[in-house]
Amino acid sequence: MIWSKEYLKKNYIKLLVPICVVLVLAYLNYAINYAVGYKLVYVHHSHAVAIILWVLLGFFQLELLVYWVLIFLVGPGKSPVFPPIDLYSENNKGLIPLPDLFFCDEKGFPYYCSNSNSIKLERSFFSKDVGYNVIKFDHYCIWIGQPIGQDNYLFFMKFMMGFLAFFIIVLIYCARFTRESIQQGEIDHNFIALFVMSGFWIIMIGCLFGIHLRYVSINMTTLDEITINQRKRYNRWKDARKNPNMPSWMKTKHPPRKETGKRYVNVKHKTGRAIVRYYIDERPFDMGFRRNWINLVFNGNRNHGKDDEFYTLWRLAAAFVVFIIPFIDIPFSFRGKLQVKDDVEQELHEQENLLAKYTVYSSVVNDKFMNMIDEKLKKNSYSAPGYLVETTPQNNQSTIDKDSI
């Protein structure tokens, strides 16, 4: 629970930032609603214009409050605890039967999270802030005070839209009535603070919102982008060290985090298994612009579980409408979450095994990625699983995710 003593004890420093945000908003409300809205606009200009200001700011602050609460109440999305995968096909009912495809390390072992004692789903990440593996982890938002993942990502996007609209209204009113304030003898110093804060937050939130619009369009996460940038930095560092004209002090500089960008999938091939390599920037989960946006709004931010007939142009247009208009997305978000639960129960009823649950909570890869795998398998561009040579069933161990936080 986010309000438990254990959570508050571990996260009290991080919670100070959202508290400061609330205090700043309290001052902004005083400055724009009273110092500008009442003392200047209402008293000396127009009652109607002041009332419009109060109504607009009240509405968008209500939106902020509702979505902020929902981000906490819904949470980022908790991954179930999964037992190891049955790598040796022992038909052990306590293990997950071998999927046709799963993400792995270079030797073919699935990723294992030692913090939660569970097989790690692709794109999941252990967050100490909530104490579990977050499905489709995006980032920890220090301004909100909560990790952002699959379940609360849409609410996070709507929160940013409300915040951005709030500061745009503040900036417009300040720009419109600055001259009137100066004509009264001296500019109200609250105008300076409002210009600085609204300008800063419009730039920051606008850039962040634009970045996440791109992430939605290509089904990417902040963590994916960080990893790609780490690969670029590491490659630049390696290339620089090969330069003979490089100064000696740069050669001894502490190297960046090693990130080659190589990733692996363990796939079914003929009567055995094959390990196929790919790179992190190939975006295996990108289902296309239309499907990505429809999945965000109408499919609980999952990238599978619906038939092709579901992804129509009409539903894409409806997704944009739901995305833009405040509050009407809330029932769709909860419906998507309930749909995941129904899918799990249905699959378990039909198959009665752990593989069904594992499949429902996992992400699927796109057709382009599957074609790449098929081409590599045809060209024999793959390797055999290392665990079939280097280990025995008695010491079957999965790769521990050392980067979990």
C-alpha positions as a Python dict, from the first residue, in 0.01 Angstrom:
ca = {
    (1, 'M'): (0, 0, 0),
    (2, 'I'): (129, 345, -91),
    (3, 'W'): (6, 492, 236),
    (4, 'S'): (161, 222, 456),
    (5, 'K'): (425, 315, 715),
    (6, 'E'): (683, 111, 526),
    (7, 'Y'): (621, 297, 199),
    (8, 'L'): (623, 640, 364),
    (9, 'K'): (942, 557, 557),
    (10, 'K'): (1126, 460, 239),
    (11, 'N'): (992, 739, 20),
    (12, 'Y'): (952, 1042, 244),
    (13, 'I'): (1228, 1234, 62),
    (14, 'K'): (1070, 1168, -278),
    (15, 'L'): (732, 1267, -141),
    (16, 'L'): (871, 1608, -46),
    (17, 'V'): (888, 1708, -414),
    (18, 'P'): (514, 1657, -480),
    (19, 'I'): (443, 1846, -158),
    (20, 'C'): (653, 2136, -288),
    (21, 'V'): (460, 2122, -616),
    (22, 'V'): (134, 2155, -422),
    (23, 'L'): (273, 2454, -227),
    (24, 'V'): (384, 2625, -549),
    (25, 'L'): (38, 2566, -697),
    (26, 'A'): (-112, 2723, -385),
    (27, 'Y'): (94, 3038, -441),
    (28, 'L'): (9, 3042, -812),
    (29, 'N'): (-360, 3024, -723),
    (30, 'Y'): (-322, 3325, -498),
    (31, 'A'): (-126, 3520, -758),
    (32, 'I'): (-344, 3450, -1062),
    (33, 'N'): (-687, 3427, -898),
    (34, 'Y'): (-661, 3705, -642),
    (35, 'A'): (-373, 3939, -734),
    (36, 'V'): (-459, 3928, -1105),
    (37, 'G'): (-810, 3786, -1137),
    (38, 'Y'): (-979, 3982, -860),
    (39, 'K'): (-771, 4294, -780),
    (40, 'L'): (-702, 4379, -1145),
    (41, 'V'): (-946, 4206, -1380),
    (42, 'Y'): (-1262, 4186, -1167),
    (43, 'V'): (-1231, 4526, -1001),
    (44, 'H'): (-1092, 4738, -1286),
    (45, 'H'): (-1175, 4555, -1607),
    (46, 'S'): (-1457, 4300, -1643),
    (47, 'H'): (-1648, 4076, -1406),
    (48, 'A'): (-1721, 3824, -1684),
    (49, 'V'): (-1356, 3792, -1791),
    (50, 'A'): (-1251, 3729, -1430),
    (51, 'I'): (-1522, 3469, -1381),
    (52, 'I'): (-1412, 3291, -1701),
    (53, 'L'): (-1057, 3283, -1562),
    (54, 'W'): (-1173, 3132, -1232),
    (55, 'V'): (-1392, 2872, -1403),
    (56, 'L'): (-1116, 2761, -1644),
    (57, 'L'): (-848, 2739, -1377),
    (58, 'G'): (-1086, 2561, -1140),
    (59, 'F'): (-1176, 2305, -1405),
    (60, 'F'): (-818, 2224, -1501),
    (61, 'Q'): (-706, 2205, -1139),
    (62, 'L'): (-989, 1962, -1074),
    (63, 'E'): (-855, 1760, -1367),
    (64, 'L'): (-507, 1768, -1214),
    (65, 'L'): (-638, 1649, -879),
    (66, 'V'): (-849, 1367, -1024),
    (67, 'Y'): (-572, 1227, -1242),
    (68, 'W'): (-310, 1268, -972),
    (69, 'V'): (-525, 1064, -735),
    (70, 'L'): (-592, 803, -1006),
    (71, 'I'): (-219, 768, -1080),
    (72, 'F'): (-170, 666, -717),
    (73, 'L'): (-485, 459, -669),
    (74, 'V'): (-452, 256, -989),
    (75, 'G'): (-76, 223, -962),
    (76, 'P'): (171, 152, -1242),
    (77, 'G'): (63, -210, -1293),
    (78, 'K'): (185, -505, -1089),
    (79, 'S'): (332, -808, -1258),
    (80, 'P'): (231, -1144, -1107),
    (81, 'V'): (500, -1357, -948),
    (82, 'F'): (593, -1626, -1198),
    (83, 'P'): (787, -1948, -1128),
    (84, 'P'): (1080, -2046, -1353),
    (85, 'I'): (1027, -2159, -1711),
    (86, 'D'): (1051, -2531, -1778),
    (87, 'L'): (1365, -2506, -1994),
    (88, 'Y'): (1420, -2881, -2002),
    (89, 'S'): (1059, -2978, -2081),
    (90, 'E'): (1026, -3184, -1763),
    (91, 'N'): (645, -3134, -1760),
    (92, 'N'): (669, -3001, -1407),
    (93, 'K'): (331, -2849, -1315),
    (94, 'G'): (505, -2595, -1091),
    (95, 'L'): (700, -2447, -1383),
    (96, 'I'): (588, -2238, -1680),
    (97, 'P'): (571, -2454, -1995),
    (98, 'L'): (810, -2341, -2265),
    (99, 'P'): (666, -2048, -2465),
    (100, 'D'): (732, -2040, -2838),
    (101, 'L'): (925, -1717, -2779),
    (102, 'F'): (1063, -1544, -2473),
    (103, 'F'): (1332, -1284, -2413),
    (104, 'C'): (1654, -1410, -2264),
    (105, 'D'): (2025, -1353, -2213),
    (106, 'E'): (2300, -1462, -2451),
    (107, 'K'): (2288, -1820, -2319),
    (108, 'G'): (1911, -1850, -2351),
    (109, 'F'): (1818, -1816, -1983),
    (110, 'P'): (1506, -1611, -1909),
    (111, 'Y'): (1553, -1302, -1697),
    (112, 'Y'): (1487, -1355, -1330),
    (113, 'C'): (1424, -1083, -1072),
    (114, 'S'): (1584, -1169, -738),
    (115, 'N'): (1397, -888, -563),
    (116, 'S'): (1056, -1039, -631),
    (117, 'N'): (1171, -1401, -681),
    (118, 'S'): (994, -1415, -1015),
    (119, 'I'): (1059, -1463, -1384),
    (120, 'K'): (1076, -1115, -1534),
    (121, 'L'): (833, -1026, -1809),
    (122, 'E'): (975, -833, -2102),
    (123, 'R'): (958, -454, -2043),
    (124, 'S'): (888, -505, -1672),
    (125, 'F'): (1116, -349, -1411),
    (126, 'F'): (1143, -385, -1036),
    (127, 'S'): (1073, -57, -857),
    (128, 'K'): (1173, -21, -493),
    (129, 'D'): (924, 263, -466),
    (130, 'V'): (631, 20, -484),
    (131, 'G'): (811, -306, -408),
    (132, 'Y'): (716, -510, -715),
    (133, 'N'): (785, -557, -1085),
    (134, 'V'): (602, -289, -1282),
    (135, 'I'): (453, -401, -1616),
    (136, 'K'): (575, -187, -1907),
    (137, 'F'): (771, 35, -1670),
    (138, 'D'): (824, 383, -1811),
    (139, 'H'): (985, 596, -1539),
    (140, 'Y'): (951, 725, -1186),
    (141, 'C'): (793, 1071, -1194),
    (142, 'I'): (951, 1270, -912),
    (143, 'W'): (700, 1555, -956),
    (144, 'I'): (403, 1324, -904),
    (145, 'G'): (572, 1086, -660),
    (146, 'Q'): (479, 758, -826),
    (147, 'P'): (622, 519, -1088),
    (148, 'I'): (453, 529, -1427),
    (149, 'G'): (375, 201, -1598),
    (150, 'Q'): (118, 20, -1806),
    (151, 'D'): (-187, 84, -1587),
    (152, 'N'): (-146, 454, -1502),
    (153, 'Y'): (30, 575, -1819),
    (154, 'L'): (-286, 718, -1980),
    (155, 'F'): (-370, 902, -1658),
    (156, 'F'): (-15, 1043, -1659),
    (157, 'M'): (-66, 1174, -2013),
    (158, 'K'): (-396, 1336, -1917),
    (159, 'F'): (-231, 1486, -1608),
    (160, 'M'): (30, 1653, -1829),
    (161, 'M'): (-239, 1788, -2059),
    (162, 'G'): (-423, 1946, -1766),
    (163, 'F'): (-104, 2094, -1624),
    (164, 'L'): (-8, 2236, -1964),
    (165, 'A'): (-354, 2390, -2016),
    (166, 'F'): (-341, 2548, -1668),
    (167, 'F'): (-15, 2732, -1736),
    (168, 'I'): (-116, 2836, -2087),
    (169, 'I'): (-424, 3009, -1942),
    (170, 'V'): (-210, 3176, -1677),
    (171, 'L'): (35, 3302, -1940),
    (172, 'I'): (-241, 3433, -2167),
    (173, 'Y'): (-407, 3634, -1888),
    (174, 'C'): (-75, 3770, -1766),
    (175, 'A'): (22, 3881, -2117),
    (176, 'R'): (-319, 4043, -2169),
    (177, 'F'): (-330, 4245, -1845),
    (178, 'T'): (35, 4335, -1784),
    (179, 'R'): (-13, 4676, -1948),
    (180, 'E'): (-312, 4754, -1724),
    (181, 'S'): (-102, 4669, -1420),
    (182, 'I'): (178, 4902, -1533),
    (183, 'Q'): (-69, 5184, -1607),
    (184, 'Q'): (-180, 5178, -1245),
    (185, 'G'): (165, 5302, -1145),
    (186, 'E'): (382, 4994, -1093),
    (187, 'I'): (359, 4636, -1217),
    (188, 'D'): (240, 4388, -959),
    (189, 'H'): (540, 4174, -867),
    (190, 'N'): (319, 3865, -886),
    (191, 'F'): (323, 3910, -1263),
    (192, 'I'): (697, 3845, -1269),
    (193, 'A'): (660, 3520, -1078),
    (194, 'L'): (369, 3412, -1298),
    (195, 'F'): (560, 3484, -1619),
    (196, 'V'): (867, 3295, -1498),
    (197, 'M'): (681, 2992, -1364),
    (198, 'S'): (432, 2959, -1647),
    (199, 'G'): (704, 3002, -1911),
    (200, 'F'): (928, 2745, -1745),
    (201, 'W'): (654, 2485, -1699),
    (202, 'I'): (506, 2534, -2045),
    (203, 'I'): (846, 2464, -2201),
    (204, 'M'): (921, 2170, -1973),
    (205, 'I'): (580, 2004, -1981),
    (206, 'G'): (534, 2079, -2351),
    (207, 'C'): (862, 1907, -2440),
    (208, 'L'): (786, 1614, -2210),
    (209, 'F'): (436, 1578, -2350),
    (210, 'G'): (568, 1584, -2707),
    (211, 'I'): (823, 1314, -2623),
    (212, 'H'): (554, 1089, -2477),
    (213, 'L'): (327, 1144, -2777),
    (214, 'R'): (613, 999, -2982),
    (215, 'Y'): (652, 712, -2737),
    (216, 'V'): (284, 623, -2770),
    (217, 'S'): (300, 638, -3150),
    (218, 'I'): (589, 388, -3168),
    (219, 'N'): (507, 193, -2847),
    (220, 'M'): (824, 292, -2671),
    (221, 'T'): (906, 375, -2309),
    (222, 'T'): (1137, 619, -2138),
    (223, 'L'): (1344, 324, -2018),
    (224, 'D'): (1383, 207, -2380),
    (225, 'E'): (1505, 554, -2481),
    (226, 'I'): (1752, 567, -2192),
    (227, 'T'): (1896, 230, -2295),
    (228, 'I'): (1930, 340, -2658),
    (229, 'N'): (2110, 658, -2550),
    (230, 'Q'): (2339, 457, -2323),
    (231, 'R'): (2437, 246, -2624),
    (232, 'K'): (2515, 559, -2827),
    (233, 'R'): (2731, 704, -2548),
    (234, 'Y'): (2918, 378, -2504),
    (235, 'N'): (2983, 349, -2878),
    (236, 'R'): (3109, 710, -2893),
    (237, 'W'): (3341, 640, -2601),
    (238, 'K'): (3480, 328, -2771),
    (239, 'D'): (3535, 513, -3099),
    (240, 'A'): (3706, 801, -2918),
    (241, 'R'): (3950, 566, -2743),
    (242, 'K'): (4054, 426, -3082),
    (243, 'N'): (4151, 774, -3198),
    (244, 'P'): (4534, 808, -3181),
    (245, 'N'): (4506, 1186, -3148),
    (246, 'M'): (4290, 1160, -2842),
    (247, 'P'): (4444, 1331, -2533),
    (248, 'S'): (4570, 1093, -2268),
    (249, 'W'): (4345, 1239, -2000),
    (250, 'M'): (4040, 1149, -2208),
    (251, 'K'): (4161, 791, -2251),
    (252, 'T'): (4175, 745, -1875),
    (253, 'K'): (3833, 902, -1827),
    (254, 'H'): (3585, 681, -1643),
    (255, 'P'): (3395, 483, -1908),
    (256, 'P'): (3016, 510, -1937),
    (257, 'R'): (2789, 218, -1856),
    (258, 'K'): (2861, -67, -2095),
    (259, 'E'): (2564, -102, -2327),
    (260, 'T'): (2621, -282, -2655),
    (261, 'G'): (2255, -276, -2749),
    (262, 'K'): (2247, -650, -2810),
    (263, 'R'): (1942, -843, -2695),
    (264, 'Y'): (1830, -1202, -2741),
    (265, 'V'): (1517, -1410, -2782),
    (266, 'N'): (1477, -1780, -2719),
    (267, 'V'): (1253, -1925, -2991),
    (268, 'K'): (1116, -2264, -3086),
    (269, 'H'): (1301, -2401, -3388),
    (270, 'K'): (1226, -2739, -3543),
    (271, 'T'): (1252, -2989, -3257),
    (272, 'G'): (1467, -2769, -3037),
    (273, 'R'): (1537, -2408, -2940),
    (274, 'A'): (1742, -2128, -3096),
    (275, 'I'): (1887, -1805, -2956),
    (276, 'V'): (1847, -1514, -3197),
    (277, 'R'): (2021, -1181, -3146),
    (278, 'Y'): (1866, -840, -3219),
    (279, 'Y'): (1929, -479, -3120),
    (280, 'I'): (1736, -261, -2880),
    (281, 'D'): (1642, -2, -3142),
    (282, 'E'): (1450, -254, -3357),
    (283, 'R'): (1130, -192, -3155),
    (284, 'P'): (980, -543, -3146),
    (285, 'F'): (664, -423, -2966),
    (286, 'D'): (567, -146, -3208),
    (287, 'M'): (235, -253, -3360),
    (288, 'G'): (195, 54, -3581),
    (289, 'F'): (56, 404, -3519),
    (290, 'R'): (-312, 307, -3534),
    (291, 'R'): (-288, 0, -3314),
    (292, 'N'): (-63, 170, -3059),
    (293, 'W'): (-307, 455, -2997),
    (294, 'I'): (-612, 230, -2989),
    (295, 'N'): (-437, -5, -2747),
    (296, 'L'): (-350, 284, -2515),
    (297, 'V'): (-710, 402, -2482),
    (298, 'F'): (-927, 96, -2543),
    (299, 'N'): (-705, -201, -2459),
    (300, 'G'): (-557, -117, -2121),
    (301, 'N'): (-227, -8, -2280),
    (302, 'R'): (-155, -367, -2388),
    (303, 'N'): (-37, -447, -2740),
    (304, 'H'): (-238, -767, -2793),
    (305, 'G'): (-561, -941, -2709),
    (306, 'K'): (-781, -792, -2983),
    (307, 'D'): (-873, -911, -3333),
    (308, 'D'): (-772, -722, -3647),
    (309, 'E'): (-1132, -601, -3689),
    (310, 'F'): (-1093, -406, -3365),
    (311, 'Y'): (-839, -163, -3513),
    (312, 'T'): (-1057, 50, -3738),
    (313, 'L'): (-1012, 413, -3844),
    (314, 'W'): (-1331, 498, -3656),
    (315, 'R'): (-1187, 356, -3335),
    (316, 'L'): (-863, 548, -3391),
    (317, 'A'): (-1063, 872, -3421),
    (318, 'A'): (-1257, 776, -3108),
    (319, 'A'): (-928, 712, -2927),
    (320, 'F'): (-810, 1066, -3006),
    (321, 'V'): (-1139, 1212, -2884),
    (322, 'V'): (-1121, 1015, -2558),
    (323, 'F'): (-756, 1112, -2520),
    (324, 'I'): (-822, 1484, -2560),
    (325, 'I'): (-1142, 1528, -2358),
    (326, 'P'): (-1089, 1514, -1979),
    (327, 'F'): (-1247, 1242, -1764),
    (328, 'I'): (-1421, 1037, -2037),
    (329, 'D'): (-1117, 808, -2058),
    (330, 'I'): (-1158, 689, -1699),
    (331, 'P'): (-1427, 421, -1762),
    (332, 'F'): (-1234, 292, -2065),
    (333, 'S'): (-918, 259, -1858),
    (334, 'F'): (-1089, 58, -1585),
    (335, 'R'): (-1267, -152, -1848),
    (336, 'G'): (-930, -238, -2003),
    (337, 'K'): (-795, -343, -1666),
    (338, 'L'): (-1097, -564, -1604),
    (339, 'Q'): (-1052, -710, -1953),
    (340, 'V'): (-702, -829, -1859),
    (341, 'K'): (-848, -1006, -1556),
    (342, 'D'): (-1122, -1165, -1770),
    (343, 'D'): (-864, -1277, -2028),
    (344, 'V'): (-656, -1443, -1757),
    (345, 'E'): (-955, -1625, -1609),
    (346, 'Q'): (-1075, -1735, -1952),
    (347, 'E'): (-734, -1863, -2060),
    (348, 'L'): (-680, -2045, -1733),
    (349, 'H'): (-1021, -2204, -1761),
    (350, 'E'): (-944, -2323, -2113),
    (351, 'Q'): (-584, -2438, -2064),
    (352, 'E'): (-537, -2467, -1689),
    (353, 'N'): (-166, -2387, -1691),
    (354, 'L'): (79, -2112, -1604),
    (355, 'L'): (165, -2047, -1967),
    (356, 'A'): (-177, -1890, -2026),
    (357, 'K'): (-127, -1637, -1747),
    (358, 'Y'): (228, -1569, -1859),
    (359, 'T'): (108, -1502, -2215),
    (360, 'V'): (-172, -1268, -2114),
    (361, 'Y'): (57, -1045, -1906),
    (362, 'S'): (340, -1051, -2161),
    (363, 'S'): (373, -828, -2466),
    (364, 'V'): (372, -976, -2814),
    (365, 'V'): (618, -890, -3091),
    (366, 'N'): (518, -745, -3426),
    (367, 'D'): (520, -921, -3764),
    (368, 'K'): (833, -739, -3880),
    (369, 'F'): (1025, -869, -3582),
    (370, 'M'): (897, -1222, -3639),
    (371, 'N'): (1001, -1203, -4005),
    (372, 'M'): (1349, -1097, -3894),
    (373, 'I'): (1368, -1401, -3667),
    (374, 'D'): (1249, -1633, -3944),
    (375, 'E'): (1512, -1494, -4182),
    (376, 'K'): (1789, -1549, -3930),
    (377, 'L'): (1670, -1901, -3862),
    (378, 'K'): (1674, -1977, -4238),
    (379, 'K'): (2027, -1840, -4266),
    (380, 'N'): (2138, -2034, -3958),
    (381, 'S'): (2223, -1702, -3792),
    (382, 'Y'): (2152, -1818, -3440),
    (383, 'S'): (2312, -2007, -3154),
    (384, 'A'): (2217, -2307, -2944),
    (385, 'P'): (2098, -2252, -2586),
    (386, 'G'): (2395, -2254, -2351),
    (387, 'Y'): (2200, -2419, -2072),
    (388, 'L'): (2171, -2740, -2274),
    (389, 'V'): (2550, -2770, -2275),
    (390, 'E'): (2673, -2591, -1966),
    (391, 'T'): (2411, -2689, -1709),
    (392, 'T'): (2203, -2983, -1602),
    (393, 'P'): (1843, -2993, -1482),
    (394, 'Q'): (1972, -3006, -1125),
    (395, 'N'): (2138, -2663, -1145),
    (396, 'N'): (1892, -2489, -1374),
    (397, 'Q'): (1924, -2119, -1295),
    (398, 'S'): (1779, -1817, -1469),
    (399, 'T'): (1965, -1497, -1532),
    (400, 'I'): (1922, -1252, -1247),
    (401, 'D'): (1830, -899, -1347),
    (402, 'K'): (2112, -698, -1190),
    (403, 'D'): (1978, -366, -1313),
    (404, 'S'): (1658, -381, -1107),
    (405, 'I'): (1610, -96, -867),
}
